[in-house]
Amino acid sequence: MKIIGIIPARFASTRFPGKPLVDIQGTSMIHHVLQRVHAAGLFDGVWVATDDARILEHVESLGYRAIMTSSDHPSGTDRCAEALAKCGMQADAVVNIQGDEPLVHASQLERLVQLIAEPQVDIATLIKPISESAQVWDPNKVKVVTDIHGKALYFSRQAIPMVRGAAEQDLLTNHTYFKHLGLYAYKTEVLRQLVELPVSSLERAESLEQLRWLEHGFQIYTGLTHIETPAIDTPQDLASLLSNWPEE
C-alpha cells in the first residue's frame, strides 16, 4: 500500500501569524515536524502544503518538498486534497499531519498507517483517554464515543456520554472519556469525496468537520494512543513548550 504524508502549513494564523517559521531551539517549527515525519520512515512521499511563498521557499531550502495551495481552504483536509492532486504521486492513502505539532511522535503516525491499511477503514484518527475532569467540560477539547470495534459514533464539544445521576466531578470515576486528537488518515478516493460534500447540519452545530463525514455515511475508525503532543496555537503555547522542551 502506498501512503503519503501531507503537512498543511498556513502562514496567516489569526492567533499566531507566521507560526510555521517561528524559531524553536534553533530551527523552524515546520522543520521540526518534517524531521520527525521523515525519521518515522512510514511514507512513500512527504509534502508540506502551504498558502505562502515564504513557507514554500523555506521548506525547499531545507531540501524537502512543498506545494503551493489556495489560501481559501476552510480546513487542512481541503488543503490535503489539493496537495494530493498536485503532488504527482499515485497513492492509496494520505496522512494529514499537523504542521503546528513539532513533537509529533512516530508511534502516532504508525498507528494511523496501520488503521488506514485495513480494507474497511475510510478514515482513521486518534483518541486518548481523558484523565482530568476539566477536559471533559472544556468545549475546546473534542470528545468522541466509539463502538466496540473502535468505529466513531459521534464527536462533540460537550461531555459525551452524560452519565445519568453522576455529579460533574465524578464523571471520570463512572466512565472512561476519550479526547479526539486532530491527526487523520484517509483513503485517497475517500479524501476526494470528502471535500465535495456540502456542510452538514451537525457540522454547523458543533463546528466539527468530521461530523459532516459521519452524517454522509463515511466510517471513521479510531486508534488509541496515550501520547498527546502539544499544538502551538498562540505565542503563549510556544513559551510553555520551550520551558518544557524534552531533553534529546
KOLSEDO-51008 format. One record per residue (C-alpha): residue number from 1; residue in three letters; chain; x, y, z. Coordinates in nm, 2 decimals. Last residue first. Layout:
<recs>
rec lodo:NUM | bagu:ala | titi:A | px:X | py:Y | pz:Z
...
</recs>
This chain:
<recs>
rec lodo:248 | bagu:glu | titi:A | px:1.75 | py:1.50 | pz:2.34
rec lodo:247 | bagu:glu | titi:A | px:1.60 | py:1.65 | pz:2.66
rec lodo:246 | bagu:pro | titi:A | px:1.24 | py:1.75 | pz:2.61
rec lodo:245 | bagu:trp | titi:A | px:1.13 | py:2.11 | pz:2.58
rec lodo:244 | bagu:asn | titi:A | px:0.93 | py:2.21 | pz:2.89
rec lodo:243 | bagu:ser | titi:A | px:1.00 | py:2.58 | pz:2.90
rec lodo:242 | bagu:leu | titi:A | px:1.01 | py:2.59 | pz:2.52
rec lodo:241 | bagu:leu | titi:A | px:0.66 | py:2.44 | pz:2.51
rec lodo:240 | bagu:ser | titi:A | px:0.52 | py:2.69 | pz:2.75
rec lodo:239 | bagu:ala | titi:A | px:0.66 | py:2.98 | pz:2.56
rec lodo:238 | bagu:leu | titi:A | px:0.52 | py:2.83 | pz:2.23
rec lodo:237 | bagu:asp | titi:A | px:0.18 | py:2.79 | pz:2.38
rec lodo:236 | bagu:gln | titi:A | px:0.19 | py:3.15 | pz:2.50
rec lodo:235 | bagu:pro | titi:A | px:0.28 | py:3.26 | pz:2.14
rec lodo:234 | bagu:thr | titi:A | px:-0.05 | py:3.10 | pz:2.03
rec lodo:233 | bagu:asp | titi:A | px:-0.17 | py:2.79 | pz:1.86
rec lodo:232 | bagu:ile | titi:A | px:0.12 | py:2.56 | pz:1.91
rec lodo:231 | bagu:ala | titi:A | px:-0.01 | py:2.20 | pz:1.94
rec lodo:230 | bagu:pro | titi:A | px:0.14 | py:1.99 | pz:2.22
rec lodo:229 | bagu:thr | titi:A | px:0.19 | py:1.62 | pz:2.16
rec lodo:228 | bagu:glu | titi:A | px:-0.05 | py:1.37 | pz:2.32
rec lodo:227 | bagu:ile | titi:A | px:0.07 | py:1.02 | pz:2.38
rec lodo:226 | bagu:his | titi:A | px:-0.15 | py:0.75 | pz:2.53
rec lodo:225 | bagu:thr | titi:A | px:-0.28 | py:0.65 | pz:2.19
rec lodo:224 | bagu:leu | titi:A | px:-0.59 | py:0.45 | pz:2.09
rec lodo:223 | bagu:gly | titi:A | px:-0.67 | py:0.43 | pz:1.72
rec lodo:222 | bagu:thr | titi:A | px:-1.01 | py:0.54 | pz:1.59
rec lodo:221 | bagu:tyr | titi:A | px:-1.21 | py:0.43 | pz:1.29
rec lodo:220 | bagu:ile | titi:A | px:-1.41 | py:0.68 | pz:1.09
rec lodo:219 | bagu:gln | titi:A | px:-1.67 | py:0.53 | pz:0.85
rec lodo:218 | bagu:phe | titi:A | px:-1.83 | py:0.75 | pz:0.59
rec lodo:217 | bagu:gly | titi:A | px:-2.21 | py:0.77 | pz:0.59
rec lodo:216 | bagu:his | titi:A | px:-2.28 | py:1.13 | pz:0.50
rec lodo:215 | bagu:glu | titi:A | px:-2.35 | py:1.23 | pz:0.86
rec lodo:214 | bagu:leu | titi:A | px:-2.03 | py:1.07 | pz:0.96
rec lodo:213 | bagu:trp | titi:A | px:-1.83 | py:1.28 | pz:0.72
rec lodo:212 | bagu:arg | titi:A | px:-2.01 | py:1.60 | pz:0.81
rec lodo:211 | bagu:leu | titi:A | px:-1.95 | py:1.52 | pz:1.18
rec lodo:210 | bagu:gln | titi:A | px:-1.58 | py:1.51 | pz:1.10
rec lodo:209 | bagu:glu | titi:A | px:-1.59 | py:1.88 | pz:1.00
rec lodo:208 | bagu:leu | titi:A | px:-1.65 | py:1.99 | pz:1.36
rec lodo:207 | bagu:ser | titi:A | px:-1.82 | py:2.33 | pz:1.42
rec lodo:206 | bagu:glu | titi:A | px:-2.07 | py:2.18 | pz:1.66
rec lodo:205 | bagu:ala | titi:A | px:-2.40 | py:2.29 | pz:1.51
rec lodo:204 | bagu:arg | titi:A | px:-2.27 | py:2.35 | pz:1.16
rec lodo:203 | bagu:glu | titi:A | px:-2.11 | py:2.01 | pz:1.15
rec lodo:202 | bagu:leu | titi:A | px:-2.43 | py:1.85 | pz:1.27
rec lodo:201 | bagu:ser | titi:A | px:-2.63 | py:2.04 | pz:1.00
rec lodo:200 | bagu:ser | titi:A | px:-2.40 | py:1.94 | pz:0.72
rec lodo:199 | bagu:val | titi:A | px:-2.16 | py:2.14 | pz:0.51
rec lodo:198 | bagu:pro | titi:A | px:-2.18 | py:2.02 | pz:0.15
rec lodo:197 | bagu:leu | titi:A | px:-1.96 | py:1.72 | pz:0.05
rec lodo:196 | bagu:glu | titi:A | px:-1.71 | py:1.77 | pz:-0.23
rec lodo:195 | bagu:val | titi:A | px:-1.41 | py:1.78 | pz:0.00
rec lodo:194 | bagu:leu | titi:A | px:-1.50 | py:1.44 | pz:0.14
rec lodo:193 | bagu:gln | titi:A | px:-1.52 | py:1.27 | pz:-0.20
rec lodo:192 | bagu:arg | titi:A | px:-1.15 | py:1.33 | pz:-0.29
rec lodo:191 | bagu:leu | titi:A | px:-1.05 | py:1.22 | pz:0.06
rec lodo:190 | bagu:val | titi:A | px:-1.24 | py:0.90 | pz:0.02
rec lodo:189 | bagu:glu | titi:A | px:-1.07 | py:0.82 | pz:-0.31
rec lodo:188 | bagu:thr | titi:A | px:-0.73 | py:0.88 | pz:-0.14
rec lodo:187 | bagu:lys | titi:A | px:-0.81 | py:0.66 | pz:0.16
rec lodo:186 | bagu:tyr | titi:A | px:-0.78 | py:0.89 | pz:0.45
rec lodo:185 | bagu:ala | titi:A | px:-0.55 | py:0.93 | pz:0.75
rec lodo:184 | bagu:tyr | titi:A | px:-0.62 | py:1.19 | pz:1.02
rec lodo:183 | bagu:leu | titi:A | px:-0.44 | py:1.37 | pz:1.31
rec lodo:182 | bagu:gly | titi:A | px:-0.65 | py:1.61 | pz:1.52
rec lodo:181 | bagu:leu | titi:A | px:-0.66 | py:1.42 | pz:1.85
rec lodo:180 | bagu:his | titi:A | px:-1.00 | py:1.34 | pz:1.99
rec lodo:179 | bagu:lys | titi:A | px:-1.04 | py:1.31 | pz:2.36
rec lodo:178 | bagu:phe | titi:A | px:-1.19 | py:0.99 | pz:2.52
rec lodo:177 | bagu:tyr | titi:A | px:-1.39 | py:0.95 | pz:2.83
rec lodo:176 | bagu:thr | titi:A | px:-1.37 | py:0.64 | pz:3.05
rec lodo:175 | bagu:his | titi:A | px:-1.69 | py:0.62 | pz:3.27
rec lodo:174 | bagu:asn | titi:A | px:-1.80 | py:0.63 | pz:3.63
rec lodo:173 | bagu:thr | titi:A | px:-1.49 | py:0.76 | pz:3.81
rec lodo:172 | bagu:leu | titi:A | px:-1.43 | py:1.01 | pz:3.53
rec lodo:171 | bagu:leu | titi:A | px:-1.78 | py:1.16 | pz:3.57
rec lodo:170 | bagu:asp | titi:A | px:-1.74 | py:1.22 | pz:3.95
rec lodo:169 | bagu:gln | titi:A | px:-1.68 | py:1.60 | pz:3.94
rec lodo:168 | bagu:glu | titi:A | px:-2.00 | py:1.65 | pz:3.74
rec lodo:167 | bagu:ala | titi:A | px:-2.21 | py:1.45 | pz:3.97
rec lodo:166 | bagu:ala | titi:A | px:-2.34 | py:1.12 | pz:3.84
rec lodo:165 | bagu:gly | titi:A | px:-2.71 | py:1.05 | pz:3.81
rec lodo:164 | bagu:arg | titi:A | px:-2.70 | py:0.98 | pz:3.44
rec lodo:163 | bagu:val | titi:A | px:-2.35 | py:0.96 | pz:3.29
rec lodo:162 | bagu:met | titi:A | px:-2.35 | py:1.21 | pz:3.00
rec lodo:161 | bagu:pro | titi:A | px:-2.18 | py:1.03 | pz:2.72
rec lodo:160 | bagu:ile | titi:A | px:-2.04 | py:1.26 | pz:2.59
rec lodo:159 | bagu:ala | titi:A | px:-1.93 | py:1.58 | pz:2.77
rec lodo:158 | bagu:gln | titi:A | px:-1.99 | py:1.85 | pz:2.51
rec lodo:157 | bagu:arg | titi:A | px:-1.75 | py:1.96 | pz:2.23
rec lodo:156 | bagu:ser | titi:A | px:-1.88 | py:1.65 | pz:2.04
rec lodo:155 | bagu:phe | titi:A | px:-1.78 | py:1.36 | pz:1.82
rec lodo:154 | bagu:tyr | titi:A | px:-2.01 | py:1.07 | pz:1.74
rec lodo:153 | bagu:leu | titi:A | px:-2.02 | py:0.70 | pz:1.67
rec lodo:152 | bagu:ala | titi:A | px:-1.65 | py:0.65 | pz:1.59
rec lodo:151 | bagu:lys | titi:A | px:-1.55 | py:0.30 | pz:1.50
rec lodo:150 | bagu:gly | titi:A | px:-1.33 | py:0.15 | pz:1.76
rec lodo:149 | bagu:his | titi:A | px:-1.46 | py:-0.21 | pz:1.73
rec lodo:148 | bagu:ile | titi:A | px:-1.67 | py:-0.19 | pz:2.05
rec lodo:147 | bagu:asp | titi:A | px:-1.85 | py:0.13 | pz:1.92
rec lodo:146 | bagu:thr | titi:A | px:-1.70 | py:0.47 | pz:1.96
rec lodo:145 | bagu:val | titi:A | px:-1.76 | py:0.79 | pz:2.16
rec lodo:144 | bagu:val | titi:A | px:-1.56 | py:1.10 | pz:2.10
rec lodo:143 | bagu:lys | titi:A | px:-1.48 | py:1.42 | pz:2.29
rec lodo:142 | bagu:val | titi:A | px:-1.34 | py:1.74 | pz:2.14
rec lodo:141 | bagu:lys | titi:A | px:-1.14 | py:1.95 | pz:2.38
rec lodo:140 | bagu:asn | titi:A | px:-1.21 | py:2.32 | pz:2.30
rec lodo:139 | bagu:pro | titi:A | px:-1.55 | py:2.28 | pz:2.46
rec lodo:138 | bagu:asp | titi:A | px:-1.38 | py:2.20 | pz:2.80
rec lodo:137 | bagu:trp | titi:A | px:-1.62 | py:2.00 | pz:3.02
rec lodo:136 | bagu:val | titi:A | px:-1.44 | py:1.67 | pz:2.99
rec lodo:135 | bagu:gln | titi:A | px:-1.11 | py:1.85 | pz:3.00
rec lodo:134 | bagu:ala | titi:A | px:-1.18 | py:1.98 | pz:3.35
rec lodo:133 | bagu:ser | titi:A | px:-1.22 | py:1.62 | pz:3.48
rec lodo:132 | bagu:glu | titi:A | px:-0.86 | py:1.54 | pz:3.40
rec lodo:131 | bagu:ser | titi:A | px:-0.75 | py:1.20 | pz:3.29
rec lodo:130 | bagu:ile | titi:A | px:-0.90 | py:1.18 | pz:2.94
rec lodo:129 | bagu:pro | titi:A | px:-0.82 | py:0.87 | pz:2.74
rec lodo:128 | bagu:lys | titi:A | px:-0.66 | py:0.95 | pz:2.40
rec lodo:127 | bagu:ile | titi:A | px:-0.81 | py:0.92 | pz:2.05
rec lodo:126 | bagu:leu | titi:A | px:-0.65 | py:0.90 | pz:1.71
rec lodo:125 | bagu:thr | titi:A | px:-0.79 | py:0.92 | pz:1.35
rec lodo:124 | bagu:ala | titi:A | px:-0.86 | py:0.69 | pz:1.06
rec lodo:123 | bagu:ile | titi:A | px:-1.08 | py:0.75 | pz:0.76
rec lodo:122 | bagu:asp | titi:A | px:-1.24 | py:0.50 | pz:0.51
rec lodo:121 | bagu:val | titi:A | px:-1.15 | py:0.19 | pz:0.71
rec lodo:120 | bagu:gln | titi:A | px:-1.30 | py:-0.14 | pz:0.59
rec lodo:119 | bagu:pro | titi:A | px:-0.99 | py:-0.25 | pz:0.40
rec lodo:118 | bagu:glu | titi:A | px:-0.74 | py:-0.20 | pz:0.69
rec lodo:117 | bagu:ala | titi:A | px:-0.44 | py:-0.01 | pz:0.57
rec lodo:116 | bagu:ile | titi:A | px:-0.58 | py:0.31 | pz:0.71
rec lodo:115 | bagu:leu | titi:A | px:-0.55 | py:0.16 | pz:1.06
rec lodo:114 | bagu:gln | titi:A | px:-0.19 | py:0.06 | pz:1.05
rec lodo:113 | bagu:val | titi:A | px:-0.08 | py:0.39 | pz:0.89
rec lodo:112 | bagu:leu | titi:A | px:-0.27 | py:0.58 | pz:1.17
rec lodo:111 | bagu:arg | titi:A | px:-0.10 | py:0.37 | pz:1.44
rec lodo:110 | bagu:glu | titi:A | px:0.24 | py:0.44 | pz:1.28
rec lodo:109 | bagu:leu | titi:A | px:0.18 | py:0.81 | pz:1.28
rec lodo:108 | bagu:gln | titi:A | px:0.11 | py:0.82 | pz:1.65
rec lodo:107 | bagu:ser | titi:A | px:0.40 | py:0.59 | pz:1.72
rec lodo:106 | bagu:ala | titi:A | px:0.63 | py:0.83 | pz:1.53
rec lodo:105 | bagu:his | titi:A | px:0.55 | py:1.11 | pz:1.77
rec lodo:104 | bagu:val | titi:A | px:0.47 | py:1.47 | pz:1.67
rec lodo:103 | bagu:leu | titi:A | px:0.69 | py:1.70 | pz:1.88
rec lodo:102 | bagu:pro | titi:A | px:0.68 | py:2.00 | pz:1.65
rec lodo:101 | bagu:glu | titi:A | px:0.30 | py:2.00 | pz:1.65
rec lodo:100 | bagu:asp | titi:A | px:0.20 | py:2.30 | pz:1.44
rec lodo:99 | bagu:gly | titi:A | px:0.21 | py:2.14 | pz:1.10
rec lodo:98 | bagu:gln | titi:A | px:-0.04 | py:1.88 | pz:1.19
rec lodo:97 | bagu:ile | titi:A | px:0.00 | py:1.56 | pz:0.98
rec lodo:96 | bagu:asn | titi:A | px:-0.28 | py:1.46 | pz:0.74
rec lodo:95 | bagu:val | titi:A | px:-0.20 | py:1.10 | pz:0.63
rec lodo:94 | bagu:val | titi:A | px:-0.30 | py:1.02 | pz:0.27
rec lodo:93 | bagu:ala | titi:A | px:-0.39 | py:0.68 | pz:0.13
rec lodo:92 | bagu:asp | titi:A | px:-0.37 | py:0.46 | pz:-0.18
rec lodo:91 | bagu:ala | titi:A | px:-0.12 | py:0.69 | pz:-0.36
rec lodo:90 | bagu:gln | titi:A | px:-0.04 | py:0.80 | pz:-0.71
rec lodo:89 | bagu:met | titi:A | px:0.23 | py:1.07 | pz:-0.70
rec lodo:88 | bagu:gly | titi:A | px:0.22 | py:1.39 | pz:-0.90
rec lodo:87 | bagu:cys | titi:A | px:0.20 | py:1.62 | pz:-0.60
rec lodo:86 | bagu:lys | titi:A | px:-0.08 | py:1.84 | pz:-0.74
rec lodo:85 | bagu:ala | titi:A | px:-0.40 | py:1.64 | pz:-0.68
rec lodo:84 | bagu:leu | titi:A | px:-0.27 | py:1.53 | pz:-0.34
rec lodo:83 | bagu:ala | titi:A | px:-0.19 | py:1.89 | pz:-0.25
rec lodo:82 | bagu:glu | titi:A | px:-0.54 | py:1.99 | pz:-0.33
rec lodo:81 | bagu:ala | titi:A | px:-0.69 | py:1.72 | pz:-0.12
rec lodo:80 | bagu:cys | titi:A | px:-0.45 | py:1.80 | pz:0.17
rec lodo:79 | bagu:arg | titi:A | px:-0.56 | py:2.16 | pz:0.17
rec lodo:78 | bagu:asp | titi:A | px:-0.92 | py:2.06 | pz:0.19
rec lodo:77 | bagu:thr | titi:A | px:-0.85 | py:1.83 | pz:0.48
rec lodo:76 | bagu:gly | titi:A | px:-0.65 | py:2.11 | pz:0.65
rec lodo:75 | bagu:ser | titi:A | px:-0.96 | py:2.31 | pz:0.67
rec lodo:74 | bagu:pro | titi:A | px:-1.15 | py:2.61 | pz:0.52
rec lodo:73 | bagu:his | titi:A | px:-0.93 | py:2.64 | pz:0.21
rec lodo:72 | bagu:asp | titi:A | px:-0.92 | py:2.99 | pz:0.07
rec lodo:71 | bagu:ser | titi:A | px:-0.54 | py:3.05 | pz:0.07
rec lodo:70 | bagu:ser | titi:A | px:-0.51 | py:2.80 | pz:-0.22
rec lodo:69 | bagu:thr | titi:A | px:-0.22 | py:2.56 | pz:-0.24
rec lodo:68 | bagu:met | titi:A | px:0.15 | py:2.59 | pz:-0.31
rec lodo:67 | bagu:ile | titi:A | px:0.33 | py:2.25 | pz:-0.27
rec lodo:66 | bagu:ala | titi:A | px:0.64 | py:2.17 | pz:-0.07
rec lodo:65 | bagu:arg | titi:A | px:0.92 | py:1.91 | pz:-0.09
rec lodo:64 | bagu:tyr | titi:A | px:1.22 | py:1.90 | pz:0.15
rec lodo:63 | bagu:gly | titi:A | px:1.58 | py:2.00 | pz:0.10
rec lodo:62 | bagu:leu | titi:A | px:1.59 | py:2.27 | pz:0.37
rec lodo:61 | bagu:ser | titi:A | px:1.57 | py:2.54 | pz:0.10
rec lodo:60 | bagu:glu | titi:A | px:1.26 | py:2.38 | pz:-0.03
rec lodo:59 | bagu:val | titi:A | px:1.09 | py:2.42 | pz:0.31
rec lodo:58 | bagu:his | titi:A | px:1.19 | py:2.78 | pz:0.34
rec lodo:57 | bagu:glu | titi:A | px:1.08 | py:2.87 | pz:-0.01
rec lodo:56 | bagu:leu | titi:A | px:0.74 | py:2.71 | pz:0.04
rec lodo:55 | bagu:ile | titi:A | px:0.70 | py:2.88 | pz:0.38
rec lodo:54 | bagu:arg | titi:A | px:0.78 | py:3.22 | pz:0.24
rec lodo:53 | bagu:ala | titi:A | px:0.57 | py:3.16 | pz:-0.07
rec lodo:52 | bagu:asp | titi:A | px:0.25 | py:3.12 | pz:0.14
rec lodo:51 | bagu:asp | titi:A | px:-0.05 | py:2.90 | pz:0.10
rec lodo:50 | bagu:thr | titi:A | px:0.11 | py:2.58 | pz:0.22
rec lodo:49 | bagu:ala | titi:A | px:0.10 | py:2.20 | pz:0.17
rec lodo:48 | bagu:val | titi:A | px:0.42 | py:2.05 | pz:0.30
rec lodo:47 | bagu:trp | titi:A | px:0.49 | py:1.73 | pz:0.12
rec lodo:46 | bagu:val | titi:A | px:0.60 | py:1.38 | pz:0.22
rec lodo:45 | bagu:gly | titi:A | px:0.65 | py:1.07 | pz:-0.01
rec lodo:44 | bagu:asp | titi:A | px:0.64 | py:0.69 | pz:0.02
rec lodo:43 | bagu:phe | titi:A | px:0.57 | py:0.73 | pz:0.40
rec lodo:42 | bagu:leu | titi:A | px:0.65 | py:0.54 | pz:0.71
rec lodo:41 | bagu:gly | titi:A | px:1.01 | py:0.62 | pz:0.77
rec lodo:40 | bagu:ala | titi:A | px:0.95 | py:0.78 | pz:1.12
rec lodo:39 | bagu:ala | titi:A | px:1.26 | py:0.99 | pz:1.06
rec lodo:38 | bagu:his | titi:A | px:1.08 | py:1.17 | pz:0.77
rec lodo:37 | bagu:val | titi:A | px:0.79 | py:1.27 | pz:0.99
rec lodo:36 | bagu:arg | titi:A | px:1.02 | py:1.38 | pz:1.28
rec lodo:35 | bagu:gln | titi:A | px:1.24 | py:1.59 | pz:1.06
rec lodo:34 | bagu:leu | titi:A | px:0.95 | py:1.74 | pz:0.88
rec lodo:33 | bagu:val | titi:A | px:0.78 | py:1.84 | pz:1.21
rec lodo:32 | bagu:his | titi:A | px:1.09 | py:2.00 | pz:1.35
rec lodo:31 | bagu:his | titi:A | px:1.15 | py:2.18 | pz:1.02
rec lodo:30 | bagu:ile | titi:A | px:0.79 | py:2.32 | pz:1.03
rec lodo:29 | bagu:met | titi:A | px:0.87 | py:2.47 | pz:1.37
rec lodo:28 | bagu:ser | titi:A | px:1.18 | py:2.64 | pz:1.24
rec lodo:27 | bagu:thr | titi:A | px:1.53 | py:2.58 | pz:1.37
rec lodo:26 | bagu:gly | titi:A | px:1.75 | py:2.69 | pz:1.66
rec lodo:25 | bagu:gln | titi:A | px:1.56 | py:2.55 | pz:1.95
rec lodo:24 | bagu:ile | titi:A | px:1.23 | py:2.66 | pz:1.82
rec lodo:23 | bagu:asp | titi:A | px:1.23 | py:2.95 | pz:1.57
rec lodo:22 | bagu:val | titi:A | px:0.89 | py:3.05 | pz:1.42
rec lodo:21 | bagu:leu | titi:A | px:0.85 | py:2.96 | pz:1.05
rec lodo:20 | bagu:pro | titi:A | px:0.53 | py:2.75 | pz:1.08
rec lodo:19 | bagu:lys | titi:A | px:0.40 | py:3.03 | pz:1.32
rec lodo:18 | bagu:gly | titi:A | px:0.38 | py:3.30 | pz:1.06
rec lodo:17 | bagu:pro | titi:A | px:0.08 | py:3.47 | pz:1.22
rec lodo:16 | bagu:phe | titi:A | px:-0.01 | py:3.34 | pz:1.57
rec lodo:15 | bagu:arg | titi:A | px:-0.37 | py:3.39 | pz:1.68
rec lodo:14 | bagu:thr | titi:A | px:-0.52 | py:3.46 | pz:1.34
rec lodo:13 | bagu:ser | titi:A | px:-0.29 | py:3.22 | pz:1.16
rec lodo:12 | bagu:ala | titi:A | px:-0.19 | py:3.37 | pz:0.82
rec lodo:11 | bagu:phe | titi:A | px:0.11 | py:3.15 | pz:0.73
rec lodo:10 | bagu:arg | titi:A | px:-0.07 | py:2.82 | pz:0.68
rec lodo:9 | bagu:ala | titi:A | px:0.10 | py:2.48 | pz:0.70
rec lodo:8 | bagu:pro | titi:A | px:-0.08 | py:2.16 | pz:0.60
rec lodo:7 | bagu:ile | titi:A | px:0.16 | py:1.86 | pz:0.63
rec lodo:6 | bagu:ile | titi:A | px:0.09 | py:1.58 | pz:0.38
rec lodo:5 | bagu:gly | titi:A | px:0.22 | py:1.23 | pz:0.43
rec lodo:4 | bagu:ile | titi:A | px:0.19 | py:0.97 | pz:0.15
rec lodo:3 | bagu:ile | titi:A | px:0.09 | py:0.61 | pz:0.16
rec lodo:2 | bagu:lys | titi:A | px:0.14 | py:0.34 | pz:-0.10
rec lodo:1 | bagu:met | titi:A | px:0.00 | py:0.00 | pz:0.00
</recs>
